[in-house]
Amino acid sequence: MSNAPTVHIDVAEFTRDPYPALKAMRARTPIAFVPELGATLFAKRDAIFVNEKIIDVFSSHQPGGLMSALMGENMMRKDGDAHMAERKAIFPTVSPRTVRDVWLDQFATAADRVLDGLVAKGQGDLVYDYAMLVSAEALKVITGLINMDAPEMDRVSQGMMDGIANYTGDPAVAARCNNCTASIDAHIDVMMPILAAEPNLSLLSVQMQAGLSDAQLRANVKLAISGGQNEPRDAIAGTIWALLKHPDQLAQVMAGEIEWLQAFEEYARWTSPIGMSPRRVAREFTVDGVTLQPEDRVFFMFGSANRDEDVFEKPDEFYLSRDVSRSIAFGAGPHFCAGAWASRALISQVALPKAFARLKNLRLADGADPQPVGWAFRGLPSLPCVWDA
């Protein structure tokens, strides 16, 4: 166990709003052991940026970790050559060219179809009535699981997210996660012979074409569904919420003075949808006076890094003129999110501009004051809105 100073947290309060506790850690104990989470937390941006790249110490290989146990050993839980081999195999699916030439039109078609059924209603919860559906429809074509409907895609994603963040060991959460991974396996079973006969650029298909093992391709599809549904869903809804809460900045975006991509990037910094990445300590290592021992669990707190006062001026504020180049919302090292290009395209080129273009006079419902929740993964539970039908 590390000799990092111990910091206790109220898990319920940390889930509701982790930022006060993380701010205190950055100021007094930037590397701290938190017994309630069973991990040593890194809270400062530059320490995370540097140490995440030291893979012989901070290993992604965690055979006993929640993600590996519940979802299989995917490429995110591998380092070095093993990681790069699988990353190379999936690149045809997520390359900037494929996103531009193959997926973008399909994203736009799906978003328009969702909005066609939404515009005349004049009201709705934009987490479930828009962001969830748009994200899921995009993920269906990217993964190749076009036989899974959007609500099920969202259910299995959330179930896995809850499972791999279940650091308190709730057996009911683990059971739901197992049910969700079984559903994904069943959908993969249906699609594999179809894609063997008619290959395409979907994640399942390119892995089959590359000769990855059955266990590898299943684990990587589950990985893609976990972050690939949860993060875009929460970022779409969250950015809409942030812009509605800051109408002067929304006006700048609508006038073309600020790009939609900048709005998304600032939201991803301000409220990191993926707030943490875990690592296993592979060998004894001393950093900033703290000695870590083999098999210690480390959490790199991206949500804290992106509000680091030494990097970002007034980090708790949302404003679009900010330089977000030092944000690490997508990670910082060799495990930088492989789906970043697809996520940015879906959110900034499709989901955000189409929502504000077609939902006229979009605004929060009277009395609505939604707030994000979560610390490992953070997003809005709901977003009640109205618009002119």
N, C-alpha and C positions, 0 to 999 in steps of 0.2 A: 504493500500500500504506500502511496506517495506521502511525503511529509508536508504537503501543501496545507496551509491553514484551513481549518474547518469553518464552513459557513452553513448555517441552517436556513431552510426556507419553509414557508407554508405552501405546500404543493398546490392547494386550491387557489390561493392568491397568485402564485406564480403562473398558473394556467390562465387565470383571468387577465393578469397584467404582469409580465415578467420584467418590464423595463426598470422599475425602481430598484429591484434587487440586483439586476445586472449592472445598473449604473453604480451602485454601491460597491460591487465587486471590482469594477474597472478602477474605481478610485482607491480602494483599500487592499483588496485581495484579488488581483487580476488573474491569478491561477489559484483556484480554491477547490477543496474537496467538499462536496455536498452530500451528506449521508442519505438524505431523502431520495436522491437519484442514484446513489451508489457509484458516483463518477467524479473525476476531477475536471472542472470546467475551465476552459480558456475563454476569457472575456474580451481581450484587447484585439483589435483588428490586425495590427502588424504582427503580433505573436502568432495569430492563427495563419496569416498569409505565409509566413516563413515556415512554421513547423508542420503545416499540412503537407508540405512537399518532402519532408524527411520520412520517406515511407519505410525505411529500415527500422525506425523507432515507432512512428505512429502508423501502425499497420491497419489497412482496411480488412485484412483477412481475419475474420472473427467467427470461427466455426461454431462457437458456443453462443454467439450473439443472437438477439431476437430476430433480425432480418434473415440470417442464414437458417435458423431453426424453423421459422414460419414460412418462408418464401423460397428456400433453396439458395444455394451459393451462387449468386449472380455476379456480374462483372464488377459491380460496385464494391463487392467484398473480396476483390482480388487486387494484387499489386504487380508492378513490374511487367514482365513479358506476358504473364497470364492475363492480366488486365488489358494490355494493349492488343493482344491477339483477338479478343472478343470485341473490343472497341473498333478495331479495323473491320471485323466481320459485319458489324451493324452499320458502318459508315454509309453504305449506299442508301439506307433508309433515311438518315438524318442529315445528310450533307446539305450545305446551302443550295446547291443546284437542284437537288431533288425537292427540297422545300419549295423553291421558287417555281420549278417547272411541273411538278406533279401534285404536291399537296395543297398549295395555296388556293387554286381554283376550287378544289374540293372543300376546303375550309369555308370559302366564301359562299358556296352553294348551300352548305349545311347551315351557316348562320342566317342566310336569307330565309331558308325554310323554317327555322325556328321563329324568326321575326314575323313571317307571314301569319303564323298562328297566334302571335302575341299582340301585334299592333292594335287591333280593334278592341282588345280587352280593356285598355286604359289603366290597368293596374296589374301588379304581380310581384312576386318575390324573385328578384333578379338573380339570386343565388341558384335557385332550383328551376325557375322558368326560363332562364337564359344562360347564365354562365355554365351551369352543370351540363346542360344539353349541348351547347356549342363545344365545350371541351370534350365531352364524351364522343360526339360524332366525329370530331377530328381524330381522337385516339383510336376509334374503331378502324379507320382506314390505315393509320400508321402502323398499328400492331398487326393488322390482318384479321382481327376478330370481328368481322362485319356481321357475324351471326349473334353477337351480343347486343342487346338493346341498351339505350343510353342510361336508364335508371339502374340497370344491373351493373354497367360499367362503373357508375358512381358508387354503388353499394360496395362492390368488391374492392375498389380503390380505398374507400374510407375504412373498410374493415381491416385492410392490410396496414394502413397508416396507424389506426388505433392499436393494432397488434404490435407493430414494431416500436411504438412509443409507450408500451405497457410496462414501464419500468417498476411499477408497484406490484406487478404479478397478478392482476385480476384474472381469474380463470375464465370468466364469462367473455372477456375481451379476447383472450386467446382462442376460445372456441369459435367465436364469430369469425375471427381471422382464418381459422382452418376451414370453415365453411366457405369462405370467399375464395381461398386458393383452390379448393376442390371445384368450384364453379368455373374458374379460369381454365383448369386442366380439362374439364369436360368440353368447354368451347374450343380449346386447342385441338382436342381429339377429332372434332368434327371438321375443322378447317385444314388439318395437315394433308389429308389425301386430295382435297380440292386444290390446295396450293402446290402440291407435288405435280399435279396435272397441268396447272396454269400458274406458273411462277409470276410474281410481281415484285415490287419494291417494298412491300410491307416488311415489318420487323420479323415476323414469323417466317416469311418466305425467304428472306435473304440469309437468315441463319441456317435454314434447311439447305439452301444452295451452297453455303460455305462449309457444310459438313459438321456443324456443331452438334454435340451430343444432345439427346433428348432432354437430359437434366439441365444442360446449359441453356438451351433455347427456352425451356419452360420458365426457368428462373429469371431470365432476362426479359421475357414478356411480362412477368409479374412485376419486375422492377419498373418497367416502362409504364405499366398501369398505375402503380402506386404514386409515383411522382408526376406522371404525365397527365393524370386526371386531376389530382388534388391541387397541384400548383397552378396550372392555368385557370381552373375554376375559381380558386380563391383570389388569384391576381386579377382576373377579369372583373369579378364582383367588387373586389377591394378597390381597384383603381376607379371604377365608376363611383363608388361611395366617396372616395377621397376627393374626386373632382366635384361632386355635388356639394360636399362640405366646404369647398373652396371655389365659389362661383367666379371670382375674379380670375383665378388661374384657368378654370374651365373656359372662360371667354377667350383667353389667349390661345388656347388649343383650337377652339372652334374657329378663330380668326386666322389660323394657320401660322401664328407667331411662334408657337412651340409645337414640336412634333408629338404625335401619339406615343411614339417609342420612348420619348423622354418622360412622359407621364407614367408609363409602365415602369421604367427603370427607377424612377424616384419612388414609386409606391413599393417596388420590390426591395429598395433600400430601407425605406421607412418602416415597413411592416413585412419583414422577410417571411414569405409563405413557407419556406423551408428554413427553420430557425436554428437547426443544429445538425451536425454530422458527427457520428461516433467513431472512435478509433480504439484499437487495442495496442497497448504498449508492448513492443516486442523485445526490448532490452532495457536495462537500466540506463537512465538518461537524466541529466540535470539541465534545467532551463530556468533562467531568472531566479536562481536560488532554490528551486523546488526540484527534488529528486524523485523521479517516477520509477516504479518497479515493474518488472515484467508481469504482464497480464492485468495491470491496472487498466481501468476503463477511462477514456478521455472523451469529453464532449467539446468539440469546437463550436462555439456559440455564434453562428453567423448573425443572428438577430441582434446580439450585443455588438459585434464588430461593426455592423452597419449604423450603429448609433454612437460610435466612439468619438468623444469630444476632441480627441487629439487629431482626428482625421476630418470630421465634418463639423462645420459651424452650425450651431443651433440644431443638433441632430434629431431632436424630438419633434421638430417642425417639418411639415410637408410643404416644400416649395420647388417649383419646376425649373427655376433658373440655376439650381444647384449643379455643380460638377459631380456626377455620379461615377466617374471613371474608377474610383477606388472602392466602390461597392463590391462585395463578394457574395451577392445574393445567389449566384449560380455556382459558388465554390471558388477555390483558388488554385488548386494543385492539379495533379494528373487526373483527378476525378471530377474536374469541371464538367458540369451537366452536359451530357451528349445531346440532349434534346433542346438545348438553348436556342438554336436557330429556329426550330419549329415553334417553340413557345413564343418567341418574340414575334414571329410572323403572324401566328394565330391571334395574339392579343393586340398587337399594335397596328397591324395592317387590315385586320378583319373585325374582331369582336368589338373593340372599343369604337372605332369610327362608325361602324354600322349601327350600333346601339344608339348612339347620340344622333345619327342622321335620321333614323326611322322612328324612334320613340320621341315624338315631338314634345318639347317642353318637359323633358324628363326631370323628375324631382322626387325627393324623399316623401313618402306618405306622411300625412299629418300625424304628429306625435311620435314618429319613428326616430329612434336614436340607436341604430345598430352599432355594435362594437365587436372587433375581432377577439377571438379567444385562442389559446394554445401557446406553447413555447417551443416544442420540437417542430410542430407544424402549426401555422397560425392563419386563421381566416375568419370571415364573417359567417355566423350560423344562419343569418337571413339578411335580406336587403329589400324591405317593403318599399315599393316605388309606385308612383302614378305618372301618367303622361296623357296628352291630349289624344283621344281616340279618333 
